[in-house]
Amino acid sequence: MLQVAVVGSGPSGVYAAQSLVQQDRVPDVRVDVLDRLPCPYGLVRYGVAPDHEKIKSLQNNLRTVLEHDRVRFLGSLEIGPGGLPPARLLGLYHAVVYCVGAATDRRLGVPGEDLPGSYSATEFVSWYSAHPDALAGGYAQDAFVQGVESAVVIGVGNVAVDVARMLVRGAAELLPTDMPDAALGVLAGSGVREVSMVGRRGPSQARFTTKELRELGALPDTEVVVDPAELALDPAYNDPSGLPAASRRNVEVLRGWAEHPARGPARRRLRLRFFLRPVSLTAGAAGRVALTRFERTLPDGRGGVTGSGQYEDIPAQLVLRSVGYRGVPLEGLPFDAGRGTVPHAAGRVLRDGVPSPGEYVAGWIKRGPTGVIGTNRPCSKETVQSLLDDAPALARKQLPEDPLTALQAEGLRPVEWPGWLAIERAEAALGRSLGRGVVKIPDWEGLRAAAREVRG
């Protein structure tokens, strides 16, 4: 029997587990999927916007894998500082596959970035997605939008589109989602009337998908505004035929909004801005961010931009940065600080340039924060192929009969699959009590208490 631990229960981790138990090269593989949280599914649960029900339904596919008779979910297990060291974990399994994602946001690196009212998009997403770390981080429930009339989202990727859309969504549209009740109440009572989504380059280089972009035009009572002069700065705007299909479609959608602006009154306005680079954030009288200064950029002819020396100030009492993610070191594993990834060769962890027996990576910590959810499948499959090639040597290591027994002997009490099912039941009951569908439990204490209510 080959015992494998997969650290991380998001798509890359579950796809790795799936590849391991569905292959026939090594007939008896047992996989424990470990997670720091008592809940599985990673960013599918805590990163996909609550109004994107079709994408969130991917949880059903991931569930099928986690309910396989040779896969076991072990939640509430911290690996690294304050938890189980990687070296100890490797002593309990023949192999360990780390699928821990990219845990931090890239910073803007501009003065005023840490003012009250300036946050990473991930902090905002975690709050409205009920990630327990959001409340543990001390955010007041109304800290994001209280007193906010104008907001700026810096970035033009799908996460930026998500947070901009959530800022202008109405209560009726959010009520059917699994958003926690406190966040729903705050957003429903929000006074945000104008949101500017700003990119430093042009529309042909924006990273959002066309489907996400088009959703903005369908938001009730919201006017989408695009400046034709900013679009025209992009060399590919007048003739997008040479662009990749996705970028070409994006330009066509933006062109439609620019050439045929919406008519009639709207309560909210969403502005899509391009060729503006953030320079500084300035506080108002109350100490909260009040103004974001941008420098106009111009194409440099090589795919980048250069500063023009011309500046524009956009009033904003809320600034959300969405300019990319970055992996963080996991104590006990090597780390390439420049790339924000663990050094590897086809998924094999490299220590001083040499493959470390039994240690593997997949997902963002392997390749960086690139691709969509489906990109994790071939990424995980490559890593699993490397593991299976190494399996004859790995299987010779003597292990405890059951890693879970060894973990419990050390005082650890993981949340197993019945505990997660108890959390699901509690969230369904919470929703019923509020006259809604399923509503997420947003705090560590509530999740842990629910997990203990396991049916006998």
C-alpha positions as CSV (number, residue, x, y, z in Angstrom):
1,M,0.0,0.0,0.0
2,L,1.2,3.5,-0.9
3,Q,0.2,6.1,1.7
4,V,0.1,9.7,0.3
5,A,-0.8,13.0,2.0
6,V,-2.1,15.9,-0.1
7,V,-1.9,19.2,1.7
8,G,-4.7,21.4,0.5
9,S,-8.2,20.5,-0.5
10,G,-8.8,23.0,-3.3
11,P,-8.9,22.0,-6.9
12,S,-5.2,21.2,-7.3
13,G,-5.2,19.0,-4.2
14,V,-8.4,17.2,-5.1
15,Y,-7.3,16.7,-8.7
16,A,-4.0,15.2,-7.4
17,A,-6.0,12.8,-5.1
18,Q,-8.2,11.9,-8.1
19,S,-5.3,11.1,-10.3
20,L,-3.8,8.9,-7.6
21,V,-6.8,6.8,-6.9
22,Q,-8.0,6.5,-10.6
23,Q,-4.7,5.3,-12.1
24,D,-3.8,1.6,-12.4
25,R,0.0,1.7,-12.3
26,V,0.1,1.4,-8.5
27,P,-3.1,-0.6,-7.5
28,D,-3.4,0.2,-3.8
29,V,-3.0,3.9,-3.1
30,R,-4.5,5.6,0.0
31,V,-4.8,9.4,0.0
32,D,-5.3,11.7,3.0
33,V,-6.3,15.2,1.9
34,L,-5.3,17.6,4.7
35,D,-6.5,21.2,5.1
36,R,-5.9,24.0,7.6
37,L,-9.6,24.7,7.5
38,P,-12.4,22.3,8.7
39,C,-14.0,22.8,5.3
40,P,-12.9,21.4,1.9
41,Y,-12.8,22.9,-1.6
42,G,-10.3,25.8,-1.0
43,L,-10.9,28.8,-3.3
44,V,-14.0,27.2,-4.8
45,R,-15.7,27.7,-1.4
46,Y,-13.8,30.9,-0.3
47,G,-12.7,32.6,-3.5
48,V,-15.5,32.2,-6.1
49,A,-18.0,35.0,-5.8
50,P,-21.2,33.9,-4.1
51,D,-23.3,35.0,-7.1
52,H,-21.4,32.6,-9.4
53,E,-23.4,29.5,-8.6
54,K,-22.4,27.6,-11.7
55,I,-18.7,27.8,-10.8
56,K,-19.4,27.1,-7.2
57,S,-21.2,23.9,-8.3
58,L,-17.8,22.5,-9.0
59,Q,-17.9,21.5,-5.4
60,N,-20.1,18.6,-6.4
61,N,-17.3,17.2,-8.6
62,L,-14.7,17.7,-5.9
63,R,-17.0,16.0,-3.4
64,T,-17.1,12.9,-5.5
65,V,-13.4,12.5,-5.2
66,L,-13.3,13.2,-1.4
67,E,-16.0,10.6,-0.9
68,H,-13.9,7.9,-2.7
69,D,-13.3,4.9,-0.5
70,R,-9.5,5.3,-0.7
71,V,-9.6,9.1,0.0
72,R,-9.9,10.6,3.5
73,F,-10.5,14.3,4.3
74,L,-8.6,15.5,7.4
75,G,-9.5,19.2,8.1
76,S,-8.3,21.6,10.9
77,L,-4.7,20.4,10.4
78,E,-2.1,23.1,10.3
79,I,1.2,22.2,8.5
80,G,4.2,24.4,9.3
81,P,4.6,27.0,12.1
82,G,2.4,26.2,15.1
83,G,1.4,22.9,13.5
84,L,2.8,19.7,12.1
85,P,6.3,20.2,10.6
86,P,6.8,19.0,7.1
87,A,9.5,16.6,8.2
88,R,7.2,15.0,10.7
89,L,4.4,14.8,8.1
90,L,6.8,13.0,5.7
91,G,7.5,10.5,8.4
92,L,3.9,9.4,8.4
93,Y,3.4,9.0,4.6
94,H,5.4,7.6,1.7
95,A,4.8,10.9,-0.1
96,V,3.5,14.3,0.5
97,V,2.0,16.6,-2.2
98,Y,1.8,20.3,-1.3
99,C,-1.0,22.1,-3.0
100,V,-1.2,25.2,-0.7
101,G,-1.8,27.9,-3.3
102,A,-0.6,31.5,-3.2
103,A,-1.6,33.0,0.1
104,T,-0.8,36.7,-0.1
105,D,-1.6,39.6,-2.5
106,R,1.0,41.6,-4.3
107,R,1.3,45.1,-3.0
108,L,1.1,48.4,-4.9
109,G,4.2,49.8,-3.3
110,V,2.9,53.3,-3.2
111,P,2.6,55.9,-0.3
112,G,-0.6,55.6,1.6
113,E,-1.3,52.0,0.7
114,D,-1.8,51.1,4.4
115,L,-4.3,53.8,5.1
116,P,-7.7,52.8,6.7
117,G,-10.0,52.1,3.8
118,S,-7.3,50.5,1.6
119,Y,-7.4,46.8,1.5
120,S,-6.4,43.9,-0.7
121,A,-9.2,42.4,-2.8
122,T,-8.6,39.1,-1.1
123,E,-9.5,40.7,2.3
124,F,-12.7,41.9,0.9
125,V,-13.5,38.6,-0.8
126,S,-12.7,36.6,2.4
127,W,-15.1,38.8,4.3
128,Y,-18.1,38.4,2.0
129,S,-17.2,34.7,1.4
130,A,-17.2,33.9,5.2
131,H,-13.6,32.9,5.4
132,P,-13.0,32.4,9.2
133,D,-9.7,34.3,9.0
134,A,-11.6,37.5,8.0
135,L,-13.4,37.8,11.4
136,A,-10.3,36.5,13.2
137,G,-8.4,39.4,11.6
138,G,-10.5,41.8,13.5
139,Y,-12.4,43.5,10.6
140,A,-15.5,45.3,11.8
141,Q,-18.5,44.0,9.8
142,D,-19.1,47.4,8.3
143,A,-15.4,48.5,7.9
144,F,-15.3,48.1,4.2
145,V,-18.2,50.1,2.9
146,Q,-19.4,52.3,5.9
147,G,-19.5,55.9,4.7
148,V,-18.3,55.0,1.3
149,E,-19.8,56.6,-1.8
150,S,-16.9,56.1,-4.2
151,A,-14.6,53.1,-4.5
152,V,-11.6,52.3,-6.6
153,V,-10.6,48.8,-7.6
154,I,-7.0,48.6,-8.9
155,G,-6.6,45.8,-11.4
156,V,-8.4,44.4,-14.4
157,G,-8.6,40.7,-13.8
158,N,-11.5,38.4,-12.9
159,V,-11.0,39.1,-9.1
160,A,-11.2,42.8,-9.8
161,V,-14.4,42.3,-11.8
162,D,-15.8,40.2,-9.0
163,V,-15.2,42.7,-6.2
164,A,-16.5,45.6,-8.4
165,R,-19.6,43.6,-9.2
166,M,-20.2,42.8,-5.5
167,L,-19.9,46.5,-4.6
168,V,-22.8,47.4,-6.9
169,R,-25.0,44.3,-6.4
170,G,-28.4,44.9,-4.9
171,A,-29.8,43.1,-1.9
172,A,-32.4,41.2,-3.9
173,E,-29.6,39.7,-6.1
174,L,-27.5,38.7,-3.1
175,L,-30.2,37.2,-1.0
176,P,-30.3,33.8,-2.7
177,T,-26.5,33.4,-2.3
178,D,-24.7,31.7,0.6
179,M,-23.1,35.0,1.7
180,P,-23.1,35.4,5.5
181,D,-26.0,37.3,6.9
182,A,-23.9,40.1,8.4
183,A,-22.1,40.8,5.1
184,L,-25.3,40.7,3.2
185,G,-26.8,43.3,5.5
186,V,-23.8,45.6,5.2
187,L,-23.7,45.4,1.4
188,A,-27.5,45.7,1.1
189,G,-27.3,49.0,3.0
190,S,-24.2,50.2,1.2
191,G,-24.1,53.8,0.0
192,V,-21.6,53.1,-2.8
193,R,-22.7,54.9,-5.9
194,E,-19.6,54.9,-8.0
195,V,-16.9,52.3,-8.6
196,S,-13.9,52.8,-10.8
197,M,-12.0,49.7,-12.0
198,V,-8.5,50.8,-13.1
199,G,-5.7,49.2,-15.1
200,R,-2.3,50.5,-15.9
201,R,-2.3,49.0,-19.4
202,G,-4.8,48.9,-22.2
203,P,-8.0,47.0,-22.8
204,S,-6.3,44.5,-25.1
205,Q,-4.1,43.4,-22.1
206,A,-6.7,43.1,-19.5
207,R,-6.9,39.7,-17.8
208,F,-10.6,39.3,-17.2
209,T,-12.6,36.8,-19.2
210,T,-15.2,38.0,-21.6
211,K,-18.0,36.2,-19.7
212,E,-17.1,38.0,-16.5
213,L,-16.8,41.3,-18.4
214,R,-20.3,41.0,-20.0
215,E,-21.9,40.4,-16.6
216,L,-21.1,43.9,-15.7
217,G,-23.3,45.2,-18.4
218,A,-26.2,43.1,-17.1
219,L,-26.2,44.5,-13.6
220,P,-29.6,46.1,-12.7
221,D,-29.7,49.8,-12.1
222,T,-26.0,50.2,-12.9
223,E,-24.5,52.2,-15.7
224,V,-21.2,51.0,-17.2
225,V,-19.0,53.9,-18.5
226,V,-16.0,53.5,-20.8
227,D,-14.0,56.4,-22.1
228,P,-13.4,56.0,-25.9
229,A,-10.3,58.2,-25.7
230,E,-8.7,55.7,-23.2
231,L,-9.6,52.8,-25.4
232,A,-8.1,54.5,-28.5
233,L,-4.7,54.7,-26.8
234,D,-4.4,51.0,-27.2
235,P,-2.6,50.2,-30.5
236,A,-4.8,47.1,-30.9
237,Y,-8.1,48.9,-30.4
238,N,-8.8,50.1,-33.9
239,D,-7.8,46.7,-35.4
240,P,-8.1,43.9,-32.8
241,S,-7.9,41.1,-35.5
242,G,-4.4,40.2,-34.5
243,L,-5.3,39.6,-30.8
244,P,-6.0,36.3,-29.1
245,A,-9.7,35.4,-29.3
246,A,-10.4,36.2,-25.7
247,S,-8.7,39.6,-25.8
248,R,-10.4,40.4,-29.1
249,R,-13.8,39.6,-27.6
250,N,-13.0,41.9,-24.6
251,V,-12.2,44.8,-26.9
252,E,-15.4,44.3,-28.8
253,V,-17.5,44.4,-25.6
254,L,-15.7,47.5,-24.4
255,R,-16.1,49.1,-27.8
256,G,-19.9,48.5,-27.6
257,W,-20.2,50.2,-24.3
258,A,-18.0,53.1,-25.4
259,E,-19.9,53.7,-28.7
260,H,-23.4,53.0,-27.3
261,P,-23.5,54.3,-23.7
262,A,-26.5,53.3,-21.7
263,R,-29.3,55.9,-21.5
264,G,-31.6,56.6,-18.6
265,P,-31.1,57.1,-14.9
266,A,-29.1,54.5,-12.8
267,R,-28.4,54.5,-9.1
268,R,-24.9,53.3,-9.5
269,R,-22.1,53.9,-12.0
270,L,-19.3,51.5,-12.8
271,R,-16.3,53.1,-14.7
272,L,-13.7,51.0,-16.5
273,R,-10.5,53.0,-16.8
274,F,-7.3,52.1,-18.6
275,F,-3.7,53.4,-18.9
276,L,-3.6,54.7,-15.3
277,R,-0.9,53.7,-12.9
278,P,-1.4,54.3,-9.1
279,V,1.0,56.7,-7.6
280,S,-0.3,57.4,-4.1
281,L,-3.3,57.3,-1.7
282,T,-4.1,60.3,0.4
283,A,-6.1,60.5,3.6
284,G,-9.1,62.8,4.3
285,A,-9.9,64.7,7.4
286,A,-11.0,61.5,9.3
287,G,-7.7,59.7,8.5
288,R,-9.4,57.3,6.0
289,V,-8.3,57.2,2.4
290,A,-10.1,59.9,0.4
291,L,-8.1,60.2,-2.9
292,T,-6.2,58.0,-5.2
293,R,-3.6,59.6,-7.5
294,F,-2.8,58.0,-10.9
295,E,-0.3,58.8,-13.5
296,R,-1.5,58.5,-17.1
297,T,0.6,55.9,-18.9
298,L,1.2,55.4,-22.6
299,P,2.1,52.3,-24.7
300,D,5.8,51.9,-25.0
301,G,5.6,49.8,-28.2
302,R,7.0,46.7,-26.6
303,G,3.8,45.5,-24.8
304,G,4.4,47.6,-21.7
305,V,3.7,51.2,-20.7
306,T,5.7,54.3,-19.8
307,G,4.7,57.3,-17.6
308,S,3.5,60.5,-19.2
309,G,4.0,62.9,-16.4
310,Q,0.3,63.7,-16.4
311,Y,-1.7,62.9,-13.3
312,E,-5.4,62.4,-12.3
313,D,-7.0,62.2,-8.9
314,I,-10.0,59.9,-8.3
315,P,-12.0,60.4,-5.1
316,A,-12.4,57.2,-3.2
317,Q,-13.2,56.2,0.4
318,L,-12.4,52.6,-0.4
319,V,-9.5,51.2,-2.4
320,L,-9.2,47.5,-3.2
321,R,-6.0,46.3,-4.9
322,S,-6.2,43.3,-7.1
323,V,-2.8,43.1,-8.8
324,G,-1.9,39.5,-8.4
325,Y,-1.0,36.9,-5.8
326,R,2.2,35.5,-4.4
327,G,3.2,32.3,-2.6
328,V,4.6,32.4,0.9
329,P,7.3,30.2,2.3
330,L,6.2,27.1,4.2
331,E,8.6,26.5,7.0
332,G,10.6,23.3,6.3
333,L,10.3,23.5,2.5
334,P,12.7,25.3,0.1
335,F,11.4,28.5,-1.4
336,D,12.2,30.6,-4.4
337,A,11.5,34.1,-3.2
338,G,11.9,35.6,-6.7
339,R,9.2,33.4,-8.2
340,G,7.1,32.9,-5.0
341,T,7.1,29.1,-5.6
342,V,8.8,26.0,-4.3
343,P,11.6,24.9,-6.6
344,H,10.7,21.7,-8.4
345,A,11.3,19.5,-11.4
346,A,8.1,18.1,-12.9
347,G,6.5,18.5,-9.4
348,R,9.4,16.9,-7.5
349,V,10.6,19.3,-4.7
350,L,14.2,20.3,-5.2
351,R,16.5,20.8,-2.2
352,D,19.8,22.4,-3.3
353,G,18.9,21.4,-6.9
354,V,18.3,17.7,-6.0
355,P,14.9,16.0,-5.9
356,S,13.8,15.4,-2.3
357,P,12.5,11.9,-1.9
358,G,8.7,11.8,-1.3
359,E,8.1,15.6,-1.5
360,Y,6.0,17.1,-4.3
361,V,4.1,20.3,-5.3
362,A,1.1,21.1,-7.5
363,G,-1.0,24.1,-8.1
364,W,0.0,27.7,-7.6
365,I,2.8,26.9,-5.2
366,K,4.3,24.9,-8.1
367,R,3.8,27.1,-11.1
368,G,2.8,30.5,-9.6
369,P,-0.7,32.2,-9.6
370,T,-1.6,31.6,-13.2
371,G,-4.4,29.9,-15.1
372,V,-8.0,29.1,-14.2
373,I,-9.5,26.4,-12.1
374,G,-9.2,23.8,-14.9
375,T,-5.5,24.6,-15.3
376,N,-4.9,22.7,-12.0
377,R,-5.9,19.4,-13.5
378,P,-2.9,18.9,-15.9
379,C,-0.6,20.5,-13.4
380,S,-1.6,18.0,-10.7
381,K,-1.5,15.1,-13.2
382,E,2.1,15.9,-14.1
383,T,3.1,15.9,-10.4
384,V,1.3,12.6,-9.8
385,Q,3.1,11.0,-12.8
386,S,6.4,11.9,-11.2
387,L,5.2,10.5,-7.9
388,L,4.1,7.2,-9.5
389,D,7.5,6.9,-11.3
390,D,9.1,7.2,-7.9
391,A,6.6,4.8,-6.2
392,P,8.7,1.6,-6.2
393,A,11.4,3.4,-4.1
394,L,9.0,5.3,-1.9
395,A,7.0,2.2,-1.0
396,R,10.0,0.6,0.7
397,K,9.8,3.1,3.6
398,Q,8.3,1.7,6.8
399,L,5.3,3.7,8.1
400,P,2.9,3.6,11.0
401,E,-0.1,1.4,10.2
402,D,-2.4,4.4,10.1
403,P,-1.2,8.0,9.9
404,L,-4.4,9.2,11.5
405,T,-3.8,7.1,14.6
406,A,-0.3,8.6,14.9
407,L,-1.7,12.1,14.5
408,Q,-4.3,11.5,17.2
409,A,-1.6,10.1,19.5
410,E,0.2,13.5,19.2
411,G,-3.0,15.2,20.4
412,L,-4.3,16.3,17.0
413,R,-8.0,16.0,16.4
414,P,-8.7,16.5,12.7
415,V,-12.1,17.2,11.4
416,E,-13.0,14.1,9.3
417,W,-15.7,13.9,6.5
418,P,-18.6,13.4,9.0
419,G,-17.5,16.6,10.7
420,W,-17.7,18.5,7.4
421,L,-21.1,17.0,6.7
422,A,-22.2,18.3,10.1
423,I,-21.0,21.8,9.1
424,E,-23.1,21.5,5.9
425,R,-26.2,20.6,7.9
426,A,-25.6,23.5,10.3
427,E,-25.3,26.0,7.4
428,A,-28.5,24.7,5.9
429,A,-30.2,25.1,9.2
430,L,-28.8,28.6,9.6
431,G,-30.2,29.5,6.2
432,R,-33.6,28.1,7.0
433,S,-33.7,30.1,10.2
434,L,-33.1,33.3,8.2
435,G,-35.6,32.5,5.5
436,R,-32.8,31.9,3.0
437,G,-31.0,29.0,1.3
438,V,-27.7,27.7,2.7
439,V,-25.8,30.4,4.6
440,K,-22.1,30.0,5.5
441,I,-20.9,30.1,9.1
442,P,-18.3,32.8,9.1
443,D,-16.2,32.2,12.2
444,W,-13.8,29.6,13.6
445,E,-15.8,28.9,16.8
446,G,-19.0,28.3,14.8
447,L,-17.4,26.0,12.4
448,R,-15.7,24.0,15.1
449,A,-18.9,23.7,17.1
450,A,-20.8,22.6,14.1
451,A,-18.2,20.0,13.2
452,R,-18.6,18.4,16.7
453,E,-22.3,17.7,16.0
454,V,-21.5,14.5,14.2
455,R,-24.4,12.1,13.8
456,G,-23.9,8.7,15.5
